[in-house]
Amino acid sequence: MLSFKNIEQNRQIHLLYSVLISLFVIVSNISCTSVAKQGVSNIRSVTIEIPDLPESLNGYRIAFVADIHFENRFSSQRFETLIRAINAQGADCIILGGDHTLGTAQIAPFARHVAALTAPDGVYAVIGNHDFYNGRAESIRTLRTVGIVVLDETLVITPRGLVIAGINDLRDIYPVMSRFNDILDPEAITVLASHNPDFAEEGDLSRFDLVLSGHTHGGQITFFGYAPIIPSLYGQKYRTGTVFVQETPVVISNGAGYGGNKPLRFRLFAPSDFLLVTLRPQSPALDREQENTAKEPLPREVGR
């Protein structure tokens, strides 16, 4: 015979389940409305102030989209919607941040879709860990065939003078930074695309003014800003948002698609996105503040 205490405990458990299910339905419905219009829940605008940014790069805009995982609950129709939304932003360049497809069979169809991306200064890509599993060489070759510049520990200089560099996923082929640094101009404004944000902890960021990453999916399934499972060796630090490391901003996208096996192919309080990053010169007031505190280490900041 059930006691009053047991009945009350069961009632509380059922109430908790009901609340969680209701929250999931609400979040899913809101997310689906945005996804239908632009392929992701959010287009996340981020402004980054860079010291000594030349006037030619003032207002330069980068569209960064990562973790599409094409065909992992990410259909061709949704992909076409995403492509239109990215092109509609009118960014100066576009960077694909890795983890492009579900498997090997999707590499060629993925390339046909992204061939429709257009930007005045070009479309670039780096390779993520799933692209290694699915076929690194085939991914690089197929993307290059449709005009995407794959940055495989290489760099390009855009017509307006921005250097865009890209490295391999550090958990698959650790970048040989000593050789890479040889071709980096320390005086140039340089953006690094690194699929895995953990590189910011382990690599040398001194040559880079900005790092763009994905990989962590914003946690994909989160509770009150905490992700129980996250593919990073540094806990929640690189889950999402902007993290300052070695005084360099590292901006982490939540990604466009889903990771995980079938039961986990959904998002909870970690909305999908792509980034629209605008470069601006650092304000004179901030320059003076940094001069006044030059003898003290700058605080590490985390923000959205």
Backbone as CSV, one residue per row, in Angstrom:
resi,resn,N_x,N_y,N_z,CA_x,CA_y,CA_z,C_x,C_y,C_z
1,MET,0.847,-1.198,0.000,0.000,0.000,0.000,0.885,1.252,0.000
2,LEU,0.533,2.170,-0.907,1.327,3.383,-1.012,1.034,4.321,0.134
3,SER,2.090,4.890,0.689,1.915,5.877,1.737,1.677,7.241,1.119
4,PHE,1.207,8.175,1.939,0.998,9.543,1.475,2.306,10.139,0.965
5,LYS,3.427,9.786,1.631,4.732,10.315,1.229,5.097,9.847,-0.164
6,ASN,4.868,8.543,-0.455,5.188,8.012,-1.780,4.320,8.648,-2.858
7,ILE,3.039,8.836,-2.528,2.121,9.460,-3.495,2.590,10.875,-3.820
8,GLU,3.001,11.623,-2.774,3.459,12.986,-2.967,4.742,13.033,-3.801
9,GLN,5.658,12.074,-3.553,6.888,12.023,-4.336,6.592,11.727,-5.802
10,ASN,5.678,10.783,-6.068,5.312,10.467,-7.448,4.664,11.664,-8.139
11,ARG,3.836,12.405,-7.385,3.187,13.585,-7.943,4.230,14.630,-8.343
12,GLN,5.250,14.812,-7.490,6.292,15.788,-7.785,7.121,15.378,-8.994
13,ILE,7.404,14.079,-9.104,8.162,13.579,-10.256,7.367,13.795,-11.540
14,HIS,6.063,13.463,-11.520,5.229,13.661,-12.708,5.131,15.140,-13.069
15,LEU,5.052,15.996,-12.050,4.990,17.432,-12.300,6.276,17.919,-12.950
16,LEU,7.438,17.424,-12.468,8.726,17.807,-13.045,8.815,17.366,-14.494
17,TYR,8.423,16.121,-14.779,8.430,15.632,-16.158,7.530,16.491,-17.041
18,SER,6.363,16.866,-16.535,5.423,17.673,-17.308,6.009,19.036,-17.635
19,VAL,6.676,19.640,-16.652,7.302,20.943,-16.874,8.404,20.838,-17.921
20,LEU,9.261,19.813,-17.800,10.354,19.639,-18.753,9.841,19.397,-20.164
21,ILE,8.812,18.579,-20.291,8.240,18.297,-21.605,7.630,19.569,-22.196
22,SER,6.921,20.346,-21.353,6.315,21.588,-21.827,7.376,22.574,-22.297
23,LEU,8.467,22.694,-21.525,9.557,23.579,-21.917,10.162,23.139,-23.240
24,PHE,10.356,21.824,-23.397,10.934,21.292,-24.625,10.046,21.613,-25.821
25,VAL,8.728,21.439,-25.658,7.787,21.722,-26.746,7.818,23.198,-27.109
26,ILE,7.820,24.089,-26.090,7.850,25.533,-26.341,9.116,25.929,-27.088
27,VAL,10.270,25.465,-26.576,11.552,25.791,-27.208,11.601,25.254,-28.628
28,SER,11.107,24.036,-28.826,11.136,23.420,-30.160,10.281,24.200,-31.138
29,ASN,9.097,24.641,-30.686,8.206,25.391,-31.577,8.802,26.734,-31.966
30,ILE,9.389,27.435,-30.991,10.040,28.717,-31.287,11.190,28.505,-32.266
31,SER,11.992,27.468,-31.997,13.148,27.169,-32.840,12.712,26.820,-34.252
32,CYS,11.638,26.012,-34.384,11.187,25.582,-35.702,10.731,26.756,-36.552
33,THR,10.118,27.777,-35.918,9.674,28.955,-36.656,10.847,29.669,-37.294
34,SER,11.926,29.862,-36.527,13.119,30.533,-37.059,13.826,29.670,-38.093
35,VAL,13.918,28.363,-37.816,14.612,27.455,-38.731,13.938,27.453,-40.093
36,ALA,12.600,27.507,-40.109,11.875,27.490,-41.377,12.208,28.704,-42.230
37,LYS,12.555,29.824,-41.584,12.826,31.065,-42.311,14.278,31.217,-42.719
38,GLN,15.223,30.697,-41.888,16.643,30.979,-42.138,17.555,29.770,-41.963
39,GLY,17.003,28.594,-41.709,17.808,27.382,-41.605,18.422,27.152,-40.244
40,VAL,18.445,28.169,-39.394,18.944,28.069,-38.014,18.015,28.895,-37.120
41,SER,18.128,28.674,-35.806,17.285,29.437,-34.885,17.705,30.898,-34.820
42,ASN,19.021,31.153,-34.824,19.533,32.523,-34.664,20.603,32.839,-35.691
43,ILE,20.601,34.079,-36.158,21.763,34.639,-36.843,22.415,35.540,-35.801
44,ARG,23.541,35.108,-35.284,24.142,35.789,-34.131,25.152,36.840,-34.600
45,SER,24.826,38.098,-34.365,25.710,39.200,-34.755,26.697,39.485,-33.628
46,VAL,27.968,39.556,-33.975,29.035,39.806,-33.015,29.936,40.896,-33.572
47,THR,30.208,41.923,-32.778,31.158,42.971,-33.176,32.445,42.791,-32.389
48,ILE,33.556,42.727,-33.103,34.869,42.541,-32.482,35.716,43.784,-32.745
49,GLU,36.193,44.400,-31.679,37.073,45.560,-31.805,38.527,45.098,-31.786
50,ILE,39.280,45.543,-32.792,40.663,45.109,-32.967,41.583,46.319,-32.955
51,PRO,42.621,46.301,-32.131,43.569,47.423,-32.109,44.235,47.603,-33.471
52,ASP,44.413,48.849,-33.863,45.129,49.197,-35.100,44.484,48.604,-36.346
53,LEU,43.186,48.405,-36.308,42.492,47.913,-37.506,42.530,48.983,-38.586
54,PRO,43.037,48.676,-39.773,43.091,49.689,-40.835,41.687,50.076,-41.296
55,GLU,41.565,51.271,-41.821,40.265,51.769,-42.267,39.664,50.874,-43.349
56,SER,40.533,50.238,-44.131,40.047,49.367,-45.208,39.271,48.168,-44.678
57,LEU,39.482,47.817,-43.395,38.791,46.670,-42.796,37.724,47.094,-41.791
58,ASN,37.532,48.383,-41.619,36.506,48.874,-40.700,35.128,48.504,-41.256
59,GLY,34.384,47.699,-40.505,33.077,47.235,-40.958,33.108,45.947,-41.752
60,TYR,34.291,45.346,-41.871,34.414,44.075,-42.608,33.563,43.015,-41.915
61,ARG,32.796,42.250,-42.698,31.868,41.274,-42.113,32.185,39.859,-42.596
62,ILE,32.201,38.950,-41.645,32.489,37.537,-41.901,31.282,36.717,-41.483
63,ALA,30.747,35.908,-42.393,29.723,34.920,-42.038,30.433,33.602,-41.737
64,PHE,30.178,33.063,-40.555,30.841,31.832,-40.119,29.771,30.814,-39.746
65,VAL,29.762,29.701,-40.452,28.772,28.649,-40.172,29.498,27.320,-39.980
66,ALA,29.218,26.661,-38.871,29.909,25.416,-38.519,28.894,24.327,-38.185
67,ASP,29.376,23.098,-38.183,28.618,21.951,-37.654,27.252,21.789,-38.311
68,ILE,27.238,21.808,-39.624,25.978,21.593,-40.342,25.551,20.130,-40.237
69,HIS,26.514,19.220,-40.277,26.208,17.779,-40.187,25.080,17.433,-41.168
70,PHE,25.286,17.778,-42.416,24.276,17.594,-43.451,23.744,16.160,-43.481
71,GLU,22.423,16.050,-43.487,21.640,14.805,-43.495,21.568,14.121,-42.133
72,ASN,22.123,14.726,-41.101,21.883,14.226,-39.744,20.708,15.047,-39.179
73,ARG,19.519,14.715,-39.616,18.311,15.505,-39.332,18.446,16.907,-39.897
74,PHE,19.245,17.065,-40.927,19.433,18.359,-41.588,19.220,18.125,-43.077
75,SER,18.007,18.434,-43.543,17.577,18.055,-44.885,18.124,18.996,-45.957
76,SER,17.983,18.574,-47.200,18.375,19.428,-48.331,17.549,20.701,-48.361
77,GLN,16.257,20.590,-48.051,15.396,21.776,-48.042,15.863,22.787,-46.997
78,ARG,16.183,22.286,-45.812,16.679,23.191,-44.770,18.024,23.780,-45.171
79,PHE,18.857,22.979,-45.818,20.175,23.454,-46.243,20.028,24.594,-47.252
80,GLU,19.100,24.446,-48.198,18.882,25.498,-49.185,18.404,26.790,-48.515
81,THR,17.556,26.640,-47.493,17.106,27.811,-46.731,18.283,28.485,-46.038
82,LEU,19.163,27.679,-45.453,20.352,28.215,-44.783,21.259,28.943,-45.769
83,ILE,21.469,28.365,-46.926,22.323,28.991,-47.949,21.769,30.364,-48.331
84,ARG,20.451,30.439,-48.534,19.835,31.728,-48.899,20.012,32.752,-47.777
85,ALA,19.854,32.296,-46.524,19.994,33.213,-45.384,21.417,33.730,-45.260
86,ILE,22.408,32.867,-45.479,23.813,33.297,-45.413,24.104,34.310,-46.515
87,ASN,23.693,33.992,-47.737,23.936,34.914,-48.854,23.244,36.251,-48.639
88,ALA,22.079,36.222,-47.998,21.304,37.453,-47.798,21.993,38.433,-46.850
89,GLN,22.949,37.953,-46.051,23.637,38.845,-45.103,24.616,39.774,-45.806
90,GLY,25.008,39.439,-47.022,25.935,40.292,-47.762,27.301,40.398,-47.115
91,ALA,27.769,39.317,-46.494,29.074,39.323,-45.830,30.195,39.477,-46.854
92,ASP,31.321,40.008,-46.395,32.478,40.161,-47.286,33.121,38.822,-47.606
93,CYS,33.095,37.901,-46.645,33.575,36.550,-46.911,32.761,35.575,-46.071
94,ILE,32.824,34.322,-46.442,32.091,33.261,-45.745,33.086,32.166,-45.387
95,ILE,32.982,31.663,-44.149,33.851,30.576,-43.705,32.981,29.424,-43.198
96,LEU,33.220,28.226,-43.733,32.575,27.008,-43.248,33.490,26.403,-42.187
97,GLY,32.948,26.211,-40.974,33.794,25.886,-39.829,33.998,24.425,-39.510
98,GLY,33.678,23.521,-40.430,33.959,22.105,-40.208,32.773,21.306,-39.712
99,ASP,32.938,19.967,-39.731,31.863,19.007,-39.446,30.702,19.257,-40.411
100,HIS,31.022,19.021,-41.679,30.095,19.391,-42.741,28.968,18.383,-42.948
101,THR,29.255,17.071,-42.792,28.280,16.062,-43.204,28.103,14.952,-42.172
102,LEU,27.019,14.199,-42.367,26.759,13.017,-41.539,27.763,11.917,-41.837
103,GLY,28.042,11.689,-43.122,28.941,10.606,-43.502,29.580,10.867,-44.856
104,THR,30.271,9.859,-45.363,30.981,9.981,-46.639,30.023,10.212,-47.803
105,ALA,28.877,9.550,-47.769,27.924,9.639,-48.880,27.385,11.047,-49.078
106,GLN,27.471,11.875,-48.052,26.915,13.231,-48.148,27.937,14.278,-48.599
107,ILE,29.197,13.886,-48.791,30.228,14.874,-49.124,29.930,15.569,-50.448
108,ALA,29.644,14.788,-51.498,29.383,15.393,-52.809,28.102,16.243,-52.810
109,PRO,26.983,15.748,-52.241,25.794,16.614,-52.180,26.021,17.884,-51.364
110,PHE,26.777,17.776,-50.284,27.101,18.959,-49.481,27.833,19.985,-50.347
111,ALA,28.814,19.527,-51.106,29.590,20.433,-51.954,28.702,21.115,-52.994
112,ARG,27.742,20.376,-53.540,26.842,20.979,-54.535,26.004,22.091,-53.905
113,HIS,25.597,21.905,-52.666,24.824,22.945,-51.978,25.678,24.186,-51.724
114,VAL,26.865,24.006,-51.131,27.666,25.174,-50.737,28.270,25.885,-51.942
115,ALA,28.225,25.242,-53.107,28.686,25.926,-54.324,27.844,27.172,-54.607
116,ALA,26.645,27.242,-54.020,25.761,28.389,-54.229,26.084,29.563,-53.304
117,LEU,26.992,29.374,-52.345,27.395,30.475,-51.465,28.219,31.491,-52.247
118,THR,27.953,32.775,-52.005,28.696,33.821,-52.716,29.088,34.934,-51.752
119,ALA,30.303,35.452,-51.932,30.789,36.590,-51.156,31.903,37.255,-51.957
120,PRO,32.011,38.588,-51.885,33.007,39.304,-52.695,34.432,38.812,-52.481
121,ASP,34.792,38.479,-51.237,36.163,38.058,-50.939,36.320,36.542,-50.844
122,GLY,35.291,35.803,-51.246,35.442,34.362,-51.349,34.782,33.566,-50.243
123,VAL,34.755,32.246,-50.462,34.178,31.284,-49.518,35.275,30.301,-49.128
124,TYR,35.447,30.095,-47.824,36.554,29.304,-47.294,36.006,28.203,-46.377
125,ALA,36.837,27.228,-46.092,36.407,26.133,-45.221,37.600,25.560,-44.480
126,VAL,37.319,25.033,-43.296,38.283,24.198,-42.569,37.634,22.849,-42.308
127,ILE,38.456,21.910,-41.894,38.011,20.536,-41.695,37.810,20.271,-40.206
128,GLY,36.691,19.626,-39.870,36.402,19.256,-38.500,36.676,17.787,-38.238
129,ASN,36.484,17.365,-37.003,36.782,15.977,-36.650,35.909,14.987,-37.414
130,HIS,34.628,15.317,-37.629,33.756,14.396,-38.379,34.170,14.306,-39.844
131,ASP,34.750,15.373,-40.371,35.226,15.334,-41.752,36.429,14.402,-41.886
132,PHE,37.209,14.266,-40.811,38.294,13.273,-40.813,37.713,11.867,-40.856
133,TYR,36.709,11.610,-40.017,36.105,10.276,-39.995,35.481,9.946,-41.348
134,ASN,34.837,10.955,-41.951,34.069,10.720,-43.174,34.935,10.678,-44.428
135,GLY,36.168,11.143,-44.311,37.068,11.145,-45.457,37.678,12.508,-45.685
136,ARG,38.780,12.768,-45.010,39.410,14.080,-45.066,39.803,14.461,-46.483
137,ALA,40.521,13.549,-47.165,41.011,13.866,-48.513,39.850,14.111,-49.470
138,GLU,38.810,13.278,-49.383,37.665,13.442,-50.281,36.927,14.748,-49.984
139,SER,36.814,15.099,-48.700,36.155,16.353,-48.338,36.889,17.545,-48.924
140,ILE,38.213,17.567,-48.756,39.013,18.683,-49.268,38.935,18.752,-50.786
141,ARG,39.133,17.629,-51.437,39.137,17.594,-52.901,37.774,18.029,-53.466
142,THR,36.694,17.526,-52.882,35.362,17.820,-53.410,34.990,19.283,-53.208
143,LEU,35.311,19.840,-52.049,35.018,21.252,-51.805,35.816,22.143,-52.750
144,ARG,37.084,21.818,-52.960,37.907,22.624,-53.860,37.385,22.555,-55.288
145,THR,36.802,21.427,-55.666,36.269,21.267,-57.017,35.161,22.262,-57.313
146,VAL,34.375,22.631,-56.274,33.264,23.566,-56.496,33.649,25.009,-56.146
147,GLY,34.941,25.261,-55.933,35.411,26.623,-55.746,35.549,27.080,-54.311
148,ILE,35.392,26.164,-53.347,35.595,26.510,-51.943,37.084,26.380,-51.636
149,VAL,37.671,27.400,-51.027,39.089,27.369,-50.665,39.225,26.715,-49.293
150,VAL,39.782,25.505,-49.268,39.960,24.787,-48.004,41.304,25.180,-47.410
151,LEU,41.260,25.682,-46.172,42.470,26.155,-45.498,43.006,25.038,-44.626
152,ASP,43.974,24.341,-45.169,44.539,23.139,-44.557,45.935,23.493,-44.033
153,GLU,45.965,24.228,-42.894,47.197,24.840,-42.395,47.787,25.768,-43.450
154,THR,46.879,26.542,-44.040,47.262,27.511,-45.061,46.523,28.817,-44.776
155,LEU,46.806,29.834,-45.573,46.143,31.120,-45.406,45.914,31.763,-46.760
156,VAL,45.015,32.747,-46.743,44.792,33.579,-47.929,44.791,35.032,-47.470
157,ILE,45.082,35.936,-48.391,44.977,37.360,-48.133,43.866,37.893,-49.017
158,THR,42.816,38.425,-48.406,41.672,38.905,-49.171,42.029,40.214,-49.877
159,PRO,41.225,40.612,-50.876,41.518,41.852,-51.599,41.612,43.088,-50.699
160,ARG,40.926,43.075,-49.550,40.974,44.232,-48.650,42.076,44.098,-47.599
161,GLY,42.876,43.029,-47.702,44.053,42.910,-46.851,43.884,42.083,-45.591
162,LEU,42.713,41.485,-45.381,42.527,40.611,-44.218,43.155,39.251,-44.502
163,VAL,43.917,38.745,-43.537,44.484,37.405,-43.662,43.526,36.415,-42.986
164,ILE,43.128,35.388,-43.725,42.279,34.332,-43.171,43.095,33.048,-43.172
165,ALA,43.315,32.513,-41.979,44.112,31.298,-41.816,43.219,30.176,-41.296
166,GLY,43.579,28.951,-41.618,42.795,27.811,-41.146,43.679,26.639,-40.808
167,ILE,43.294,25.901,-39.774,44.075,24.739,-39.346,43.192,23.500,-39.274
168,ASN,43.865,22.351,-39.244,43.174,21.076,-39.077,42.623,20.950,-37.661
169,ASP,41.667,20.040,-37.494,41.172,19.755,-36.153,42.321,19.202,-35.316
170,LEU,42.576,19.847,-34.170,43.784,19.508,-33.419,43.736,18.123,-32.801
171,ARG,42.564,17.507,-32.693,42.490,16.156,-32.127,42.759,15.080,-33.175
172,ASP,42.864,15.488,-34.447,43.109,14.523,-35.518,44.488,14.695,-36.147
173,ILE,44.815,15.922,-36.545,46.166,16.244,-36.998,46.557,17.526,-36.282
174,TYR,47.426,17.415,-35.289,47.771,18.607,-34.527,48.562,19.552,-35.420
175,PRO,48.129,20.808,-35.530,48.801,21.745,-36.445,50.255,21.992,-36.049
176,VAL,51.115,21.998,-37.064,52.536,22.268,-36.843,52.713,23.781,-36.850
177,MET,52.521,24.405,-35.699,52.456,25.859,-35.655,53.802,26.525,-35.914
178,SER,54.894,25.837,-35.639,56.201,26.457,-35.883,56.373,26.772,-37.366
179,ARG,55.936,25.852,-38.224,56.029,26.095,-39.672,54.935,27.057,-40.129
180,PHE,53.770,26.932,-39.526,52.654,27.800,-39.903,52.981,29.253,-39.575
181,ASN,53.567,29.481,-38.418,53.913,30.847,-38.015,54.902,31.503,-38.965
182,ASP,55.705,30.690,-39.651,56.684,31.237,-40.587,56.027,32.011,-41.720
183,ILE,54.789,31.645,-42.068,54.142,32.308,-43.205,53.135,33.367,-42.750
184,LEU,53.027,33.575,-41.428,52.111,34.583,-40.904,52.831,35.918,-40.728
185,ASP,52.239,36.970,-41.236,52.798,38.310,-41.093,52.327,38.878,-39.755
186,PRO,53.235,39.121,-38.813,52.815,39.617,-37.495,52.161,40.998,-37.547
187,GLU,52.355,41.736,-38.638,51.771,43.073,-38.762,50.379,43.044,-39.388
188,ALA,50.000,41.924,-39.981,48.716,41.843,-40.676,47.587,41.498,-39.698
189,ILE,46.378,41.944,-40.005,45.194,41.545,-39.240,44.816,40.140,-39.704
190,THR,44.837,39.199,-38.760,44.684,37.788,-39.127,43.574,37.132,-38.319
191,VAL,42.674,36.471,-39.044,41.589,35.699,-38.432,41.912,34.221,-38.598
192,LEU,41.821,33.471,-37.508,42.070,32.032,-37.556,40.754,31.284,-37.447
193,ALA,40.513,30.365,-38.378,39.386,29.444,-38.284,39.915,28.108,-37.775
194,SER,39.434,27.718,-36.609,39.821,26.442,-35.999,38.545,25.749,-35.551
195,HIS,38.232,24.622,-36.138,36.970,23.956,-35.789,36.833,23.759,-34.286
196,ASN,37.884,23.309,-33.654,37.845,22.992,-32.227,38.390,24.168,-31.409
197,PRO,37.577,24.743,-30.529,38.058,25.891,-29.753,39.110,25.536,-28.709
198,ASP,39.294,24.255,-28.416,40.321,23.852,-27.448,41.710,24.295,-27.883
199,PHE,41.865,24.563,-29.196,43.166,25.026,-29.671,43.576,26.309,-28.957
200,ALA,42.608,27.106,-28.548,42.921,28.365,-27.867,43.656,28.132,-26.556
201,GLU,43.431,26.986,-25.922,44.113,26.654,-24.672,45.512,26.114,-24.922
202,GLU,45.685,25.431,-26.026,46.899,24.649,-26.245,47.839,25.253,-27.276
203,GLY,47.338,26.170,-28.102,48.156,26.737,-29.166,48.612,28.151,-28.855
204,ASP,49.415,28.682,-29.743,49.934,30.042,-29.631,49.030,30.973,-30.426
205,LEU,48.349,31.886,-29.747,47.442,32.805,-30.420,48.063,34.170,-30.701
206,SER,49.352,34.308,-30.448,49.978,35.628,-30.509,49.925,36.251,-31.905
207,ARG,49.806,35.429,-32.953,49.782,35.963,-34.316,48.360,36.248,-34.806
208,PHE,47.352,35.963,-33.974,45.968,36.055,-34.437,45.211,37.148,-33.691
209,ASP,44.386,37.878,-34.448,43.567,38.940,-33.861,42.177,38.441,-33.490
210,LEU,41.782,37.303,-34.037,40.454,36.744,-33.800,40.490,35.262,-34.142
211,VAL,39.806,34.458,-33.333,39.664,33.025,-33.613,38.175,32.710,-33.714
212,LEU,37.791,31.972,-34.762,36.409,31.540,-34.949,36.354,30.016,-34.865
213,SER,35.438,29.499,-34.041,35.357,28.052,-33.809,33.907,27.601,-33.707
214,GLY,33.737,26.294,-33.762,32.438,25.657,-33.541,32.619,24.468,-32.613
215,HIS,32.202,23.291,-33.089,32.484,21.992,-32.464,31.638,21.664,-31.241
216,THR,31.416,22.615,-30.347,30.757,22.286,-29.082,29.233,22.368,-29.152
217,HIS,28.681,22.880,-30.256,27.227,22.914,-30.474,26.475,23.713,-29.409
218,GLY,27.169,24.580,-28.691,26.522,25.286,-27.584,26.109,24.358,-26.462
219,GLY,26.672,23.138,-26.487,26.270,22.108,-25.536,25.186,21.209,-26.093
220,GLN,24.421,21.717,-27.073,23.302,21.055,-27.759,22.127,20.766,-26.828
221,ILE,22.394,20.137,-25.695,21.355,19.909,-24.691,21.861,20.514,-23.390
222,THR,21.215,21.588,-22.956,21.706,22.300,-21.772,20.572,22.506,-20.772
223,PHE,20.975,22.694,-19.532,20.041,22.986,-18.450,20.609,24.154,-17.648
224,PHE,19.888,25.298,-17.706,20.304,26.488,-16.956,21.755,26.881,-17.281
225,GLY,22.094,26.804,-18.592,23.423,27.215,-19.030,24.512,26.183,-18.820
226,TYR,24.134,24.971,-18.444,25.121,23.916,-18.211,24.850,22.748,-19.164
227,ALA,25.906,22.281,-19.834,25.783,21.140,-20.742,26.363,19.890,-20.067
228,PRO,25.538,18.885,-19.794,26.044,17.660,-19.155,27.107,16.950,-19.990
229,ILE,26.963,17.035,-21.319,27.928,16.413,-22.237,28.434,17.491,-23.181
230,ILE,29.741,17.666,-23.220,30.311,18.680,-24.108,31.667,18.193,-24.617
231,PRO,31.922,18.283,-25.936,33.152,17.746,-26.514,34.338,18.697,-26.380
232,SER,34.705,19.000,-25.164,35.841,19.883,-24.900,36.558,19.380,-23.656
233,LEU,37.866,19.499,-23.652,38.643,19.106,-22.473,38.589,20.168,-21.386
234,TYR,37.918,21.296,-21.666,37.946,22.427,-20.735,36.549,22.776,-20.218
235,GLY,35.727,21.747,-20.076,34.421,21.917,-19.466,33.532,22.875,-20.238
236,GLN,32.879,23.785,-19.505,31.905,24.695,-20.099,32.539,25.932,-20.732
237,LYS,33.838,26.086,-20.578,34.493,27.338,-20.980,34.232,27.698,-22.436
238,TYR,34.301,26.718,-23.327,34.137,26.981,-24.752,32.802,26.473,-25.284
239,ARG,31.805,26.470,-24.418,30.484,25.997,-24.850,29.895,26.921,-25.910
240,THR,29.960,28.225,-25.689,29.359,29.185,-26.612,29.850,30.588,-26.264
241,GLY,29.590,31.539,-27.153,29.890,32.936,-26.850,31.303,33.352,-27.220
242,THR,31.800,34.366,-26.518,33.130,34.923,-26.773,33.984,34.772,-25.523
243,VAL,35.147,34.172,-25.704,36.089,33.958,-24.610,37.397,34.644,-24.987
244,PHE,37.973,35.406,-24.061,39.251,36.062,-24.330,40.383,35.199,-23.770
245,VAL,41.281,34.781,-24.655,42.418,33.941,-24.278,43.678,34.584,-24.832
246,GLN,44.674,34.768,-23.994,45.902,35.452,-24.411,45.559,36.803,-25.061
247,GLU,44.529,37.457,-24.530,44.037,38.751,-25.008,43.408,38.688,-26.396
248,THR,43.192,37.484,-26.907,42.600,37.302,-28.227,41.161,36.809,-28.088
249,PRO,40.199,37.435,-28.779,38.821,36.953,-28.705,38.642,35.648,-29.484
250,VAL,38.044,34.672,-28.824,37.696,33.399,-29.441,36.172,33.334,-29.457
251,VAL,35.574,33.363,-30.652,34.119,33.372,-30.775,33.665,31.977,-31.184
252,ILE,32.772,31.400,-30.378,32.330,30.025,-30.600,30.881,30.008,-31.036
253,SER,30.637,29.444,-32.213,29.280,29.289,-32.726,28.611,28.071,-32.098
254,ASN,27.285,28.142,-31.933,26.528,26.969,-31.499,26.398,25.929,-32.605
255,GLY,26.709,26.325,-33.826,26.588,25.406,-34.949,25.179,25.377,-35.507
256,ALA,25.060,24.860,-36.726,23.778,24.867,-37.427,22.977,23.586,-37.233
257,GLY,23.680,22.467,-37.070,22.987,21.180,-37.061,23.049,20.453,-35.738
258,TYR,23.027,19.122,-35.850,22.959,18.266,-34.668,24.080,17.230,-34.708
259,GLY,24.597,16.894,-33.534,25.501,15.762,-33.406,24.806,14.666,-32.628
260,GLY,25.493,13.557,-32.435,24.946,12.489,-31.602,24.166,11.455,-32.382
261,ASN,23.812,10.378,-31.677,23.014,9.311,-32.254,21.541,9.693,-32.259
262,LYS,20.719,8.841,-32.855,19.325,9.184,-33.103,18.578,9.773,-31.908
263,PRO,18.626,9.169,-30.732,17.831,9.734,-29.630,18.271,11.142,-29.224
264,LEU,19.510,11.540,-29.543,20.043,12.822,-29.081,20.106,13.877,-30.186
265,ARG,19.457,13.619,-31.319,19.515,14.573,-32.426,18.467,15.667,-32.245
266,PHE,18.617,16.435,-31.186,17.770,17.590,-30.946,18.556,18.577,-30.090
267,ARG,18.004,19.769,-29.958,18.636,20.808,-29.138,17.676,21.235,-28.025
268,LEU,18.250,21.550,-26.880,17.466,22.044,-25.756,18.220,23.212,-25.126
269,PHE,17.663,24.414,-25.255,18.267,25.635,-24.716,19.691,25.850,-25.243
270,ALA,19.921,25.409,-26.470,21.197,25.656,-27.148,20.878,25.896,-28.624
271,PRO,20.251,27.020,-28.937,19.717,27.246,-30.281,20.804,27.239,-31.355
272,SER,20.461,26.648,-32.486,21.383,26.619,-33.616,21.615,28.034,-34.126
273,ASP,22.784,28.247,-34.725,23.076,29.580,-35.233,24.152,29.548,-36.298
274,PHE,24.305,30.689,-36.985,25.567,30.994,-37.655,25.930,32.408,-37.255
275,LEU,27.217,32.743,-37.370,27.730,34.022,-36.883,27.847,35.034,-38.022
276,LEU,27.557,36.284,-37.695,27.871,37.397,-38.580,28.770,38.323,-37.774
277,VAL,30.074,38.246,-38.055,31.083,38.944,-37.266,31.500,40.219,-37.998
278,THR,31.415,41.344,-37.293,31.811,42.631,-37.858,33.070,43.128,-37.158
279,LEU,34.072,43.506,-37.936,35.326,44.029,-37.386,35.257,45.548,-37.275
280,ARG,35.669,46.047,-36.108,35.724,47.484,-35.883,37.047,47.834,-35.209
281,PRO,37.546,49.070,-35.416,38.764,49.480,-34.694,38.457,49.636,-33.216
282,GLN,39.445,49.326,-32.392,39.267,49.479,-30.954,39.085,50.955,-30.612
283,SER,38.145,51.241,-29.728,37.847,52.628,-29.384,39.031,53.260,-28.657
284,PRO,39.281,54.571,-28.871,40.404,55.245,-28.190,40.327,55.134,-26.673
285,ALA,39.116,55.165,-26.113,38.964,55.067,-24.657,39.505,53.743,-24.151
286,LEU,39.232,52.667,-24.902,39.722,51.350,-24.495,41.228,51.262,-24.652
287,ASP,41.750,51.922,-25.702,43.208,51.959,-25.876,43.880,52.597,-24.671
288,ARG,43.317,53.732,-24.211,43.909,54.428,-23.068,43.803,53.585,-21.796
289,GLU,42.670,52.916,-21.657,42.477,52.075,-20.470,43.511,50.957,-20.430
290,GLN,43.799,50.361,-21.601,44.780,49.277,-21.645,46.187,49.812,-21.389
291,GLU,46.475,51.042,-21.861,47.780,51.634,-21.581,47.962,51.853,-20.084
292,ASN,46.893,52.298,-19.422,46.971,52.566,-17.984,47.128,51.296,-17.160
293,THR,46.672,50.163,-17.722,46.741,48.894,-16.971,47.749,47.937,-17.589
294,ALA,48.668,48.496,-18.381,49.613,47.639,-19.120,50.459,46.788,-18.199
295,LYS,50.709,47.272,-16.981,51.559,46.526,-16.070,50.801,45.407,-15.357
296,GLU,49.486,45.415,-15.499,48.678,44.386,-14.863,48.127,43.469,-15.941
297,PRO,47.955,42.170,-15.663,47.376,41.271,-16.659,45.932,41.643,-16.922
298,LEU,45.524,41.604,-18.200,44.146,41.907,-18.532,43.235,40.825,-17.990
299,PRO,42.038,41.194,-17.517,41.115,40.184,-17.001,40.631,39.284,-18.110
300,ARG,40.384,38.027,-17.795,39.801,37.098,-18.763,38.297,37.267,-18.722
301,GLU,37.736,37.518,-19.882,36.310,37.790,-19.949,35.610,36.692,-20.717
302,VAL,34.384,36.441,-20.353,33.537,35.514,-21.088,32.225,36.223,-21.344
303,GLY,31.761,36.248,-22.564,30.502,36.936,-22.834,29.861,36.452,-24.104
304,ARG,28.647,36.906,-24.306,27.906,36.576,-25.535,27.944,37.750,-26.484
